[in-house]
Amino acid sequence: MTQFTSYMHIALQEARAAALRGEVPVGAVLVAPGGQIAAQAGNRTRELNDPTAHAEILVIRAACAAAGSERLPGYVLYVTLEPCAMCATAMSAARIARLYYGASDPKSGGVEGGPRIFEHPQCHHVPEVYDGIAGAESAAILKQFFANRRLG
């Protein structure tokens, strides 16, 4: 049996960096089979003027480009916030093997909340899903970000 190694600490660093850029603080790390980091990113929707530039989409795009394939079987995604419906659908299309996420998102989540993309009959691939990894820290970063925005 192989030992579990979490990459959530890197996703949290990406989330903090996103907050410093004025982006919603969500970070993601995509790990290739064998444990090498294929890509890491934080949200860049404002910076890139791109509503699809969520952390998850950015790492999937980068890893697909590096792999020369639209599919990433065996890859593992770590993200600080429950993915939205768009990101969950992209993970399914890319055939991501496992998803680890931190904070739940009852308002905009697409995995355990909202549309529950992986439970939909048209979902072509369902990754293994593990929630709550560094959930309290992930939630705290988001709460602080939005509290600061309300004050400013």
C-alpha positions as MATLAB code, in Angstrom:
seq = 'MTQFTSYMHIALQEARAAALRGEVPVGAVLVAPGGQIAAQAGNRTRELNDPTAHAEILVIRAACAAAGSERLPGYVLYVTLEPCAMCATAMSAARIARLYYGASDPKSGGVEGGPRIFEHPQCHHVPEVYDGIAGAESAAILKQFFANRRLG';
ca = [
       0.000    0.000    0.000;
       1.365    3.423   -0.926;
       1.477    6.260    1.565;
      -0.953    9.155    1.049;
       0.733   12.477    0.326;
      -1.411   15.588    0.354;
      -0.621   18.532   -1.885;
      -3.279   20.708   -0.279;
      -0.633   22.933    1.342;
       0.400   24.028   -2.175;
      -3.231   24.634   -3.171;
      -3.585   26.798   -0.038;
      -0.491   28.804   -1.078;
      -2.078   29.338   -4.503;
      -5.328   30.468   -2.837;
      -3.465   33.004   -0.684;
      -1.611   34.303   -3.749;
      -4.930   34.667   -5.599;
      -6.317   36.733   -2.701;
      -3.304   39.052   -2.891;
      -4.126   39.600   -6.588;
      -7.717   40.483   -5.674;
      -9.063   37.173   -6.967;
     -11.435   34.914   -5.064;
      -8.922   32.817   -3.109;
      -9.178   29.364   -4.615;
      -6.076   27.325   -5.357;
      -5.561   24.041   -7.172;
      -2.794   21.528   -7.734;
      -2.950   18.739  -10.312;
      -0.684   15.773   -9.627;
       0.362   13.304  -12.312;
       0.605    9.572  -11.753;
       3.832    9.014   -9.872;
       3.386   12.082   -7.687;
       4.881   14.865   -9.818;
       3.056   18.187   -9.804;
       1.724   18.699  -13.320;
       0.295   22.177  -12.696;
      -0.678   24.558   -9.933;
      -2.710   27.762  -10.068;
      -5.016   30.113   -8.286;
      -8.072   31.836   -9.684;
      -7.301   34.437  -12.393;
     -10.752   35.424  -13.669;
     -10.264   39.150  -13.085;
      -6.638   39.244  -14.178;
      -7.356   37.427  -17.443;
     -10.854   38.888  -17.957;
     -11.982   35.301  -18.348;
     -14.912   33.876  -16.389;
     -13.582   30.364  -17.025;
     -10.160   31.060  -15.460;
     -10.939   29.152  -12.271;
      -7.961   27.468  -10.611;
      -9.208   24.016  -11.603;
      -9.642   24.935  -15.267;
      -6.195   26.545  -15.382;
      -4.441   23.440  -14.035;
      -6.409   21.109  -16.305;
      -5.537   23.242  -19.348;
      -1.837   23.353  -18.416;
      -1.597   19.621  -17.721;
      -3.461   18.699  -20.917;
      -1.132   20.926  -22.940;
       1.944   19.370  -21.314;
       0.603   15.830  -21.778;
      -0.536   16.489  -25.355;
      -3.917   14.980  -24.528;
      -7.411   16.100  -23.579;
      -7.571   13.308  -20.996;
      -5.632   12.930  -17.784;
      -6.353    9.446  -16.436;
      -4.607    8.749  -13.144;
      -4.221   12.434  -12.292;
      -5.299   13.741   -8.891;
      -6.709   17.219   -8.267;
      -6.415   19.103   -4.981;
      -8.521   22.257   -4.695;
      -9.313   24.462   -1.727;
     -13.031   24.895   -2.499;
     -15.678   22.503   -3.750;
     -15.608   22.814   -7.546;
     -18.448   24.597   -9.326;
     -20.499   22.851  -12.000;
     -18.211   24.082  -14.804;
     -15.073   22.782  -13.095;
     -16.658   19.475  -12.094;
     -17.746   18.934  -15.701;
     -14.220   19.699  -16.927;
     -12.796   17.191  -14.434;
     -15.156   14.536  -15.739;
     -14.261   15.319  -19.360;
     -10.542   15.149  -18.518;
     -11.050   11.829  -16.711;
      -9.414   13.044  -13.480;
      -9.038    9.996  -11.203;
      -9.447   11.612   -7.772;
     -10.601   14.923   -6.365;
      -9.638   16.206   -2.918;
     -11.218   19.481   -1.877;
     -11.223   21.633    1.230;
     -14.226   23.817    1.956;
     -17.747   22.972    0.864;
     -19.601   25.520   -1.251;
     -23.336   25.225   -0.575;
     -24.089   28.245   -2.794;
     -22.076   27.489   -5.940;
     -20.670   23.990   -5.514;
     -21.266   21.435   -8.210;
     -20.172   18.253   -6.427;
     -22.074   17.830   -3.168;
     -24.235   20.917   -3.549;
     -26.173   22.400   -6.434;
     -26.333   20.279   -9.569;
     -24.195   17.382   -8.231;
     -22.500   16.916  -11.593;
     -20.986   13.522  -10.792;
     -24.432   12.094   -9.976;
     -25.964   13.260  -13.262;
     -26.853   10.460  -15.717;
     -24.986   12.231  -18.545;
     -21.723   12.377  -16.557;
     -19.227   10.284  -18.535;
     -16.639    9.796  -15.787;
     -16.877   10.075  -12.015;
     -13.689   10.643  -10.028;
     -13.232    9.425   -6.487;
     -14.144   12.404   -4.277;
     -12.743   13.244   -0.834;
     -13.945   16.388    0.892;
     -12.850   18.342    3.939;
      -9.088   18.122    3.313;
      -7.805   21.294    5.076;
     -11.432   22.402    5.014;
     -11.248   24.731    8.016;
      -8.155   26.526    6.685;
      -9.648   26.783    3.190;
     -12.878   28.230    4.587;
     -10.975   30.686    6.795;
      -9.063   32.096    3.798;
     -12.334   32.641    1.930;
     -14.115   34.190    4.931;
     -11.233   36.603    5.569;
     -11.108   37.604    1.901;
     -14.801   38.444    1.749;
     -14.745   40.173    5.163;
     -11.914   42.411    3.927;
     -13.857   43.234    0.744;
     -16.901   44.280    2.786;
     -14.702   46.587    4.898;
     -12.949   48.110    1.877;
];
